Amino acid sequence: MGSRQIADTVVEFPASAAATFDYLTDPVRRPEWQSSLRRITDLRSVGDRPGDVGTSWVDVTTVPGIAPRLEVIDCVPQQYWVEIGNWHVVDARLRLDVGPHDDGCQVRARATLTVPRLFTPVLIGLNALAPTVLRADLQRAAGLLAAR
């Protein structure tokens, strides 16, 4: 298996760390700001808040036939949140770190893909695309929070 970080980006949000964290980590809200999602299904909530450790769901993506199951594997509210998604032989990991910044907060997002070595060339192509897409999605989320 080959694993590679495909994105590492930071976006400023005009909302508090608490409001930003709660919005970004709520699976039900994801289709509002994540461009690759049509909707989520099969939500299995665990814990006291949406997106707590153990919560899982299926992403119904804009690409027909690609519907990974995601699970929250680590979380410290208002600080960091980690999910892993599994789809056949591919694992995708996303970590969000939230911290105060100026009049709001900033979010650092890091995405990593693990695929069989045979598909490693695909990772190289995703390195070029993923940072731009992830940053645009987070900027969309920041705009939606600003409009609230």
Secondary structure, 3 states (H helix, E strand, C coil): CEEEEEEEEEEEECCCHHHHHHHHCCHHHHHHHCCCEEEEEEEECCCCCCCCCCCEEEEEECCCCCCCEEEEEEEECCCEEEEEEEECCEEEEEEEEEEEECCEEEEEEEEEEEECHHHHHHHHHHHHHHHHHHHHHHHHHHHHHHHC
